[in-house]
Amino acid sequence: MLQQTLVVDFAPTTVLLWQFFGATLIMWAICLARHQLPTLNRRFGKTLLWGIMAPGAVLALSIHGGARTDGVSLALMWGLLPLIASALGYLILRENAHWSLAIGSCIGFGGLLIVSLSREAAGEGDLIGNALVLLAVMCASFSQIIGRRMNSGDVPWFQVATLQVTGALIAVFCLALATNTLSAIVLGTPLQIFAMAYLVLAMTVLNYAIFNFALRHLQVAWVSIYAALSPVLGSVAAIIILGDVPRLFDWIGMTIIIAGVMLPHVYTLYRRRYR
């Protein structure tokens, strides 16, 4: 949501470029202070490539898609992440799953369909924008599978996070060159300064450090469970920051998506308690 407050005045790629540049400097400085500078090897290259895909391509798609669609649809789309990531965790990593995951996925996509069609009919949604965001969600889901592999072994998790963010910076830098958006950014208002600081420190440094730490210790399905809060928190943020007001069908779709997301986890808790 805060990204959208910046793309009003700056090109989306320019915002991403400075976001990752600031985060990369901070994370490499932390690695240096902790004596955890990565060594040049095959894993180094693989982690950079992972960062080019996610968060590089993920946020590029998300911010361009978000610029075309509304904040509520953006938040609801990301609400599907835990369902897709959990399914991929089972199919690719053979992590435990059960029938409630498939049912929850169907329910969640049904809620997403209701929101997308209602907002398109009202002239507030954009199918191309929604498609770009959905592609970003798919890349982010595969990113969790890759991240689970990257964080195996004895490589420090913060080192992995630093290389991932560095790969994202490379991707965004190349995109900025290709689109002629490689330029300085001048933050003229307190809201813009706060937005950029939040994107660098919270959404990049802290977010990807926690993400890699979690993938080191937890299965993909349980890492993605916290994204279930995205529809609710994202919708509230859209109302406060962007002035988007959810309609009746938005609330209905959001309720259905949350129900689909929570179903597998509620069932798991029930099974553990009464088995």
C-alpha positions in Angstrom: 0.0 0.0 0.0 2.8 2.4 0.8 4.4 1.6 -2.5 1.3 3.1 -4.2 1.8 6.4 -2.4 5.2 6.7 -4.1 4.3 5.5 -7.6 2.0 8.5 -7.8 5.0 10.7 -8.2 7.8 8.3 -9.2 8.1 5.4 -11.7 7.5 2.1 -10.1 10.9 0.7 -11.1 12.6 3.8 -9.7 10.9 3.1 -6.3 12.0 -0.5 -6.3 15.6 0.4 -7.3 16.1 2.7 -4.4 14.3 0.4 -2.0 16.6 -2.5 -2.8 19.7 -0.4 -3.0 19.2 0.9 0.5 18.4 -2.6 1.8 21.4 -4.2 0.1 23.8 -1.6 1.6 22.4 -2.3 5.1 22.4 -6.0 4.8 25.9 -6.3 3.5 27.1 -4.0 6.3 25.4 -6.4 8.8 27.1 -9.4 7.2 30.5 -7.6 7.4 29.9 -6.8 11.0 28.9 -10.4 11.8 31.9 -11.8 9.8 29.5 -13.6 7.5 30.5 -12.3 4.1 29.5 -15.0 1.5 32.1 -16.8 -0.6 32.0 -16.9 -4.4 30.8 -20.4 -5.3 27.9 -22.1 -7.1 25.5 -21.5 -4.2 26.4 -17.8 -4.4 25.2 -17.7 -8.0 22.1 -19.8 -7.3 21.0 -17.5 -4.5 21.5 -14.4 -6.7 19.3 -16.0 -9.4 16.7 -16.8 -6.8 16.7 -13.1 -5.7 16.3 -12.0 -9.3 13.1 -14.0 -9.5 11.9 -13.2 -6.0 11.7 -10.6 -4.7 13.0 -8.9 -7.9 10.5 -10.1 -10.5 7.8 -10.6 -7.8 7.8 -7.0 -6.6 8.2 -5.6 -10.2 5.1 -7.5 -11.3 3.2 -6.5 -8.1 4.0 -2.9 -8.2 3.2 -2.6 -11.9 0.0 -4.6 -11.4 -0.9 -2.6 -8.3 -0.5 0.6 -10.3 -3.3 -0.6 -12.6 -5.7 -2.0 -10.1 -7.1 -1.0 -6.7 -5.7 -1.6 -3.3 -8.4 -3.9 -2.0 -8.1 -6.3 -5.0 -4.3 -6.2 -4.6 -4.6 -7.3 -0.9 -7.1 -10.0 -1.7 -5.0 -11.4 -4.5 -2.0 -11.8 -2.1 -4.4 -13.6 0.3 -4.1 -16.7 -2.0 -0.3 -17.0 -1.3 -0.7 -19.5 1.6 -2.9 -21.8 -0.4 -0.7 -21.9 -3.5 2.6 -22.2 -1.4 1.2 -25.0 0.7 0.1 -27.0 -2.4 3.5 -26.5 -4.0 5.2 -27.6 -0.7 3.3 -30.9 -0.9 3.8 -31.5 -4.6 7.4 -30.6 -4.8 8.9 -31.0 -1.3 6.4 -33.8 -0.2 5.6 -31.9 2.9 2.5 -33.1 4.8 -0.9 -32.0 3.4 -4.5 -33.1 3.6 -7.8 -32.9 1.9 -8.7 -29.6 3.5 -5.9 -27.9 1.5 -7.6 -28.7 -1.8 -11.0 -27.6 -0.5 -9.6 -24.4 0.9 -7.9 -23.6 -2.4 -11.1 -23.9 -4.3 -13.0 -21.8 -1.8 -10.3 -19.1 -1.9 -10.3 -18.9 -5.7 -14.0 -18.7 -5.6 -13.8 -15.7 -3.3 -11.1 -14.1 -5.5 -13.3 -14.6 -8.6 -16.3 -12.8 -6.9 -14.1 -9.8 -6.0 -12.4 -9.6 -9.4 -15.6 -9.8 -11.4 -17.5 -7.3 -9.2 -14.7 -4.7 -9.4 -14.3 -5.1 -13.1 -18.0 -4.6 -13.6 -17.9 -1.5 -11.4 -15.0 -0.1 -13.4 -12.6 -0.2 -10.4 -10.6 -3.3 -11.2 -8.3 -4.1 -14.1 -7.9 -7.6 -15.5 -4.4 -7.0 -16.8 -3.4 -5.5 -13.4 -4.9 -8.4 -11.6 -3.1 -10.9 -13.9 0.2 -9.2 -13.2 -0.4 -9.4 -9.5 -1.5 -13.1 -9.7 1.7 -13.9 -11.6 3.7 -12.2 -8.8 1.8 -14.4 -6.3 2.8 -17.5 -8.3 6.4 -16.5 -8.4 6.4 -15.8 -4.7 4.9 -19.2 -4.0 7.7 -20.9 -5.9 10.1 -18.7 -4.1 9.2 -20.3 -0.8 10.0 -23.7 -2.3 13.4 -22.5 -3.5 14.1 -20.7 -0.3 13.4 -23.9 1.7 16.2 -25.5 -0.4 18.6 -22.6 -0.1 18.3 -22.5 3.6 19.3 -26.1 4.1 22.7 -27.0 5.3 25.1 -24.9 7.3 24.9 -21.6 5.4 23.9 -18.7 7.7 20.3 -17.7 7.0 21.1 -13.9 7.1 23.8 -14.5 4.4 21.2 -16.2 2.2 18.8 -13.3 2.8 21.5 -10.8 1.8 22.2 -12.5 -1.4 18.5 -12.8 -2.2 18.0 -9.1 -1.8 21.2 -8.4 -3.8 19.8 -10.5 -6.7 16.6 -8.5 -6.5 18.7 -5.3 -6.8 20.4 -6.6 -10.0 17.0 -7.5 -11.5 15.5 -4.1 -10.8 18.7 -2.3 -12.0 18.5 -4.1 -15.3 14.8 -3.3 -15.6 15.5 0.4 -14.8 18.0 0.5 -17.6 15.6 -1.1 -20.1 12.8 1.2 -19.2 14.8 4.4 -18.9 13.8 4.9 -15.3 17.3 4.9 -13.8 17.1 8.2 -12.0 17.5 9.8 -8.6 14.5 10.0 -6.3 13.7 13.1 -4.2 11.4 12.5 -1.3 9.6 15.8 -0.7 6.9 15.0 1.9 7.0 13.3 5.3 4.7 10.6 4.0 7.1 9.8 1.2 10.1 9.7 3.5 8.2 7.4 5.9 7.1 5.2 3.0 10.6 4.7 1.6 12.1 4.1 5.1 9.4 1.5 5.7 10.0 -0.2 2.4 13.7 -0.4 3.0 13.8 -1.4 6.7 10.6 -3.3 7.3 9.5 -4.6 3.9 13.0 -5.6 2.7 15.7 -5.9 5.4 13.4 -7.2 8.2 11.0 -9.0 6.0 13.5 -11.1 4.1 15.6 -11.8 7.1 12.6 -13.2 9.0 11.5 -15.0 5.8 14.8 -16.9 5.5 15.0 -17.6 9.2 11.5 -19.1 9.1 12.3 -21.2 6.1 15.3 -22.6 7.8 13.2 -24.0 10.7 9.6 -24.4 9.4 7.8 -26.1 6.6 6.5 -24.0 3.7 2.9 -24.4 4.7 3.5 -23.0 8.2 5.7 -20.1 6.9 2.9 -19.1 4.6 0.2 -19.3 7.2 0.9 -15.7 8.3 0.0 -14.4 4.9 -3.6 -15.4 5.7 -3.8 -12.0 7.5 -3.0 -10.2 4.3 -6.6 -9.7 3.1 -7.8 -8.2 6.3 -4.7 -6.0 7.1 -4.3 -5.1 3.4 -7.9 -4.0 3.1 -7.7 -1.9 6.2 -4.5 -0.3 4.9 -6.2 0.4 1.6 -9.0 2.2 3.4 -6.7 4.3 5.6 -3.9 5.1 3.1 -5.4 4.9 -0.3 -9.0 5.8 0.5 -10.4 2.6 -1.1 -13.7 1.6 0.4 -14.7 -2.1 0.1 -18.1 -2.8 -1.4 -20.5 -5.5 -0.3 -19.1 -8.0 -2.8 -15.6 -7.2 -1.6 -16.5 -8.1 2.0 -18.2 -11.3 0.8 -15.2 -12.3 -1.3 -12.8 -11.4 1.5 -14.8 -13.5 3.9 -14.7 -16.5 1.5 -11.0 -16.2 0.8 -10.2 -16.0 4.6 -12.4 -19.1 5.1 -10.6 -21.0 2.4 -7.2 -19.9 3.8 -8.0 -20.8 7.3 -9.7 -24.1 6.6 -6.6 -26.3 6.3 -5.0 -24.8 9.5 -8.2 -25.0 11.6 -8.5 -28.7 10.5 -4.9 -29.3 11.4 -5.3 -27.8 14.9 -8.5 -29.9 15.4 -6.8 -33.1 14.3 -3.9 -32.5 16.6 -6.2 -31.9 19.6 -8.6 -34.8 19.2 -6.6 -37.5 17.5 
